[in-house]
Amino acid sequence: MKPNKKKKFDIALFFIENVEKIVLVLVIPLAIYIAYLGTQYEPLAWQPDALVKAADNANNTIKTSERKAVDEGVSIITYDVKATWIKAKIRSEYYRTETQWLPSLFPEKNKRSAVNVLPVKELKAQAGLGAVSINPSSPLVSAAETGNTGNSAMTGNLGTGARIGERWAIITGLIPIKQQLNLYIDKFSSSVLPDALRDMPTYILYDVERAEVIPGKNPDDLEWKRLDFLTEFLQKRSLWSGNAAVDPVDPAFFAPQVPGKFPMAYPLPPVTKKFNEEVAHPPFIPMLTDSQMDILKQNEKINERLRKEMFDIKPEDILDSPFGGSENRIGSAGSTGSSGMDGNTQGRNRRLRRGAEQEEEEIKPVLVDSYLFRFLDFKVEPGKTYRYRVRLYLANPNYRLAPNFLEDETLSKEPYLVTEFSTPSNMVTIPLESRVLTTDVFATDPKQPWTEPAASIMAVHFDLADGSEWYVEKGRVYRGSTINYKRQDVTNPLLEKQTTVSDMESGSSSSPSRTPPRGSRPATPPSRTKNEPKTTGKQLDIVSEVCVLDMKGGEALYKVPTAAQKAPDLKSPGRVMVLEPSGNILIRTVKIDLTEAETIKNPTAVNNLGSGSMGYMGSGMEN
């Protein structure tokens, strides 16, 4: 018989069979520990009688204490006191708002006060010279024979179509009429004594101060001198011929001129060459179109017939009666400013006619934010550099009003209001009789890098005696050259053309368009004598004192492939740096100078206002 095998110990079965014992072994020590902890606390000392006594003491403390609401942080509203406020008057300023709920039908009238006047803005200056038509019967022409001619040069033999050369500086600016009118409206629209005439900005005169810029000194440290231009204006108007230049600026941009007062836009002289944008102020004040200029020329001829006499004027006469008067009127140029500038600003509602169809086209109204300020300074010296500043005189809208209408009775004493001086203009250099134009630039040949670049120039001489213009061309001028030429054969194409026309008129008496009979020989033109020159050229000294410093451009960009094409080879823009005798360094561009050079060589191709193209207008010289 085999012995029994011994069973293996199974721990899982062990825990299942003895789980109650294991739990009991763990709970009994825990219960003993808790019972032990209970023995560590002191027994309660509260007794029922002690608790009743403590409650009674707390109740008695609450009843006998006198703490206030402030001590407890509670705010008490005293309605009994506030109820008495119903008897007090309510102060309306505590409840006033900016919105007027029930506005008055008639606004409250205020006494008239002082108004601020605004100065001229964006003052700029440009220089020019040109030929001016003069009246041979003028007293100043007689004075020329004695040598007392001022800044202009005159010839001794003056007849019909006589001209002289003039230098000038044109100063233009913007009169802020829109802003000024808004200030007047704010001040006087609700005043106790509104007046449609007084409560409009009325410009009656201006002061012009000039300062010479001396090389080597601070250009902002200037010595300003006032110009007496009224006397000079009267002298110029008596010297100029009746056919004054038509102003190329729309009359809507002219300040309405009070009768007998001076215009804010200085009248233009009767030049023999067209004025350009230097007499306007683009883009704020543009030039007129050609069609508009035609109608103005017709109006100018009509106005010229009405100008017969002139009266002397003084600044005191203008300022004493700011709102106009019949005394001391500016004659021929003052009433219209030689550009249609009468008091009602002619030309705002004008119509234009075109061609044979006589079609009418109405010009749209012009929106004017600024009036044109313009002044021409003829008392300038060649080679000098100037700066200008101006201030305006406006009629005082409170002049000679009763004190009960004014906030301050002193407001009625002065007849005019004076603005502050404007910001000084840019520096402008007055040109000499001779000047230099750049017509082309030749770059260095890449195959010969040792060669110097060169420039082609036109040296122009302006004759102040009669306003004629002569020129000579030089094919190549190098760096470091000074454009001073002695005894040069100069040319005046305008005089050459006049000579050619006179030769044709003095030739055959038959009409040039008449065809000779068949079989006959054509008429032989008259032969020239041996002593008769073919041109009217002469020899002059051209001294410009201009030094050529450097040049750039002229490099070939594109070459025309075939000779049949007429387009020229494209080159980079040419520029030449020159040193003027005034000390200014200028950059002259071929594109701009070539246009003026072509005008000088072919003056009849330009739409001129006069009979010729002499001098140049508004050639600005910037540093």
Buried (B, 14 or more C-beta within 10 A) or exposed (E): EEEEEEEEEEEEEEEEEEEEEEEEEEEEEEEEEEEEEEEEEEEEEEEEEEEEEEEEEEEEEEEEEEEEEEEEEEEEEEEEEEEEEEEEEEEEEEEEEEEEEEEEEEEEEEBBEBBEBBBBBBBBBBBBBBBBBBBEEBEBBEBBEEEEBBBBBBBEEBEEEBBBBBBBBBBBBBBBBEBBEEBBEEBBEEBEBEBEEBBBBBBBBBBBBBBBBBEEEEBEEBEEEEBEBBEBBBBBBBBBBEBBBBBBBBBBBBBBBBBBBBBBBBBBBBBBBBBBBBBBBEEBBBBBEEEBBBBBEEBBEEBBEEBEEBEEBEBEBBBEBBBBBEEBBBBBBBBBBBBBBBEEBBBEEBEBBEEEEEEEEEBEEEEBEBBBBBBBBBBBEBBEBBBBBBBBBBBBBBBEBEEEBBEEEEBBEEBBBBBEBBEBBBBBBBBBBBBBBBBBBBBBEEEEEEEEBBBBBBBBBBBBEBBBBBBBBBEEBEBEBBBBBEEBEBBBBBBBBBBEEEEEEEBEEEEEEEEEEEEEEEEEEEEEEEEEEEEBBEEBEBBBBBBBBBBBBBBEEEEEEEEEEEEEEEBEEBBBBBBBBBBBEBEBBBEEBBEBBBBBBEBEEBEBBBBBBBBBBBBBBEB
